[in-house]
């Protein structure tokens, strides 16, 4: 692994490029759940492809020196890494805030307490449904909901802040009110109600997962009412679906603006879905220092700021708000990452995107193609 780069070229770039505030560390693609909405790539990496303990520790050292203030430990299921406690301790030693993003079915109470003792700051627990049978069907994992409920109790007992992450789609969007109540019942401080983003396995299962426009409108009303009623009690973040939107969401607050992502094999991305941009090359931290990738790589600078925006966006008063939207979605739906995100109502592709969503959501849902390692030939 390389030490943090301190070359004069990098120092010059520091004047124009912001310091990254957060890093998503995808420790592994391995996971006991097989959720069809997973945004991990279809070609999932095996354990032998993952960064070693020492390599990950070097990444965290470099991230801290780069200025990263918080690291989200994710996967797959990060608890399948036996060295997870070493990673938490390393981040704590640097004063970096650590957030464990977990399915909650692979950790014991004792191991969770060991992570808390090592310095873990926060836990984010995913739920797939608050109805037991539906949870097991979506995850293809038996008794997943009861195990998650028990795990949430352990988190609270350990004195750790808890966020519930509820990814919604056609088969569970009608449970939104129940999901919010679940967060209250288990003592969470926050819930993120997030519609599925159609990358990776979610793209493969888009026809099975796409909700209707009416479902999305109803969900938005439920969330809005809950946000008012539970203000000061439960923080509710909401990520609506792009397919029925008027304006696109900003791509990670702007491409390579303040967040970076490291995959299990060490590839460094501006966002978790960027591997879907098949016309781009992304550097690997095994070969290139993290600072050099952040400040000087072609991949990170290609869509940084607003100078690259197409003419449609250059003349828009929202260009500093949404930065042209999501590059991965633009690529998936138009074939070009340089296009305006079709989620924007001004995009010439917007109506086709809406029509696609209406067609998929009104059609009979096909069976799930469950997330599995070793099935890279699966296509949407």
Beta strands, then each sheet from edge to edge (+ up, - down):
strand 1: 22-26
strand 2: 70-74
strand 3: 97-102
strand 4: 122-127
strand 5: 161-168
strand 6: 190-195
strand 7: 235-239
strand 8: 259-262
strand 9: 268-269
sheet 1: 7+ 6+ 5+ 4+ 3+ 2+ 1+ 8+ 9-
end
